[in-house]
Amino acid sequence: MSLPVDFRIESASPGDERAVPVGSPSPALPANAAPSRVAADPKHIAAFVREHHGFAWRVLRRFGLAPADADDAAQRVFMIAVSRLDDIERGSERAFLFRTAAHIASKAHRARRQRLDRPEPDACESADPLPLPDALLEQRRARNLLDRILSELPEDLHAVFVLFEIEGLRAPEVAEALEIPLGTVASRLRRARTEVTERVARYQARSGFKGRLP
Amino acid sequence: MTELKPWLEEGAPEAVAHLLDAARVEQPSDEALRRTLAAVGLAVVTASTTSAMAGVGVSAKASTLLGTASALKWIVVGAGLGAAVVAAVEANRAPDRPSPASVASRKGSNITRSSVASGSPGAPTTTPVDRAEAPRTEATSSTPEPSKSVTPPTRRSRASDRPEAEEPAPLRSAIDSERLAEEISAIDSANRALASGRAAQTLAALDDYDRRYPERRFEPESLFLRMEALLRSGRGAEARTIARRLIAAYPKSPQSARARVVLSQTIP
């Protein structure tokens, strides 16, 4: 999976990763370099993480990571984000987190593909021995189907769809996150909706999926 | 340019709306959040805010009662127990986390798996928090019939190891919720062992659970796991005995449905 926007991770050392847009002048800092800015207030950091953790995690899930992998990836996303907290404009947090999450998810998929002896695990939520209430089971099935459909979408449509239809970002926020014009957001959204409708209909016809299409 | 509106507002097809709703309510576990906070150097903050419950993966943060799917089924079967959990953790609620646009914020406590949330390979996937519709309503409407495990702890006789001395009400509540958290963790350990194919370990965990928690608020789950572990160990006769016991004690529980299948399929 490649990123929908130009984005790079600077890594001074393993585990010390910073996400920056391509063209950003900031150099990679040595791991033991003194910080060039005052560390953010821990309360501010905690509030930032608590407020956006669910968003970042769901983005990772919608990029095809299994829940446990999304847990781990979310940690890396926020380690990067916190290292750049002072550079993130208020109101642009989700845009930054989305780009970071997309990159982390891409790396995670690439790493798994390179481990030839271990096939890529199903991102679906795994079975549980204890019987689930029907409502939860149905939700899980629905998410598994959605993730399958999203994986079939072109990357540009996938990103717009996840941000706008699932995470509820406004169109300008989506445009900022993906660094595309507002008009492009609208056109990609229309195409994504068409694609999703068609795919849902196909799956429905095949498997008797709950819910009706007109 | 006309402002774009979410598909759900514009009238997405029902099947699509179903998918979107399921995705929007999905939430990470509290354990995942705690680990992320720890990863950015905030472990002390999380330990202090979640108190003793943190050690067993039960969060005192406010969100839905319907935590992980595995915890949910326990709450569904023991609806009254679920209400007691809510009451026990209400005093320690933290502010809600924001949720996707169309999902109203929920209050309650997340009960998560403990060490399985570390994402270790081979362990069952940490099931994220599902912010379902009205948690209490769903829990009570899904419960087929009150069973022994439904009775709120306050109405049952306490375990024999509980001190006789009177304790202030909030402290009693905290102790009970802590013990409940431990009990959930114990059952969860057995569940994870079974999911990993370790039947002997499952049985040992359940023996330990029975010893430590005579009140056995999760007896249906305990019996179910024991029955499954015995089956996988090739001890069919013993599994059938447990199946009969499960059906007799909790005839309308989801676990009994599986027990009936066991009885019909295994050789006496």
Interface residues (C-beta under 8 A of the other chain):
Chain A: P42 I45 A46 V49 R50 E51 H53 G54 W57 R58 R61 R62 A66 P67 A68 D69 A70 D71 D72 A74 Q75 R76 F78 M79 V82 E125 S126 A127 D128 P129 L130 P131 L132 P133 D134 A135 L136 E138 Q139 R140 A142 R143 L145 L146 I149 F164 E165 I166 E167 G168 A171 L182 G183 V185 A186 L189 R193 V196 T197 V200 A201 Q204 F209 K210 G211 R212 L213 P214
Chain B: M1 E3 L4 P6 W7 L8 A12 P13 E14 A15 V16 A17 H18 L19 L20 D21 A22 A23 R24 V25 E26 Q27 P28 S29 E31 A32 L33 R35 T36 L37 A39 V40 G41 L42 V45 L66 A69 S70 L72 K73 V76 R97 P98 S99 P100 A101 S102 A117 G119 A123 P124 T125 T126 T127 P128 D130 A132 E138 S142 N191 L194 A195 E221 F224 L225 E228 P254 Q255 A257 R258
